[in-house]
Amino acid sequence: MTEIGIGILGGGYMGKAHSVAMAAVGAVFNTALRPRLEMICASSVESAERYRAAYGFARATDNWRELVEDPKVGAIVVATPQSTHREIAEAAFALGKPVMCEKPMGADLADADAMVQAAEASGVANMVGYNYIRTPASQYARKLIAEGAIGDVTAFRGEHTEDFLADPNAPATWRTLGMANGTMGDLAPHMINGALALIGPIESLIAEVETIHKTRPGGAVTNDDHAQMMCRFENGVMGQMFFSRVAMGRKMGYAYEVTGTKGAIKFDQEDQNTIWLYKMDDPEAERGFRKVLTGPAHPDYEPFCQGPGHGTGYQDQIIIEARDFLHAIHSSQPVWPTFRDGLDVARIVHTALLSAKKRCWLNVSSKG
């Protein structure tokens, strides 16, 4: 069994999730490579020390370069604001250190492209933190689609909707400033990544992007509240997607419906341990969507629980993600989604924003 020192940049919402995942993943999956919580970085010495004590790290710092350059830190997890991702990742890759970066990869397409170049030049493991598609239910949905269980896919409909900014009296924060922090930068990448995983590459699209609440207590809003997109996948499938942070009543609306020539699949993250499966060849008297509860027969469920229907949670998705990152490092083999896969998402977001500005269909170029 081999150890590797883990350095995590950011100790807040996702920093905590990754810290807990790295502390648990060895026991859950019996990984060949065992992470050691070596150092955590935050914006101040006080907060870094607080996170160190709470999460179990050996050391803390408020200087991200100190963490990246430390010889005891063998791999980096980036859970800081998007505008910082590129500089941190490039510094880590220059030292030959593997990087797992939270989505979206960078503040814009140029950042994402530069990060891919740095990752591939280094030759070390790299991964983007798209965790929702890793639930046992969505992994099983991918398997069913790939095996042709619902026939040839004809249509895809997806959304990522939440209501954390639905109240117009909620104050302006960092989330309401800059396009990287808007709905297209924050929520849309998750469902776009899911669509690519379930259906395949997107060929062309048309999008609309809107700011519903243009001012909030404390200042003007400089990014988007919700957006919609129609697309055509390279395999000919028609697609629709909707993204919103002002969708009243939606708490974790990462949801999709995939229609095929022999059936259909529905999923909603608010009920993340269930998929709904329809098969046309069922008896007429029983034909309808059937509720399938996840259990040990589904991907990555049994390491958490041996009882079907008991379910997995959000933190378990991050633990699965940590397992995959460690496997990529240990095996020296890429594990999806790599930085290049993350670039595909960034390119679609970029194209959608351009489409909304031009108000027309655009091809998703493989360059620029």
Secondary structure, 3 states (H helix, E strand, C coil): CEEEEEEEECCCHHHHHHHHHHHHHHHHHCCCEEEEEEEEECCCHHHHHHHHHHHCCCEEECCHHHHHHCCCCCEEEECCCHHHHHHHHHHHHHCCCCEEEECCCCCCHHHHHHHHHHHHHHCCCEEEECCHHHCHHHHHHHHHHHHCCCCCEEEEEEEEECCCCCCCCCCCCHHHCCHHHCHHHHCHHHHHHHHHHHCCCEEEEEEEEECCCCEECCEECCCCCEEEEEEEECCCCEEEEEEECCCCCCCCEEEEEEEECCEEEEEEHHHCCEEEEEECCCCHHHCCCEEEECCCCCCCCCCCCCCCCCCCCHHHHHHHHHHHHHHHHHHCCCCCCCHHHHHHHHHHHHHHHHHHHHCCCEECCCCC
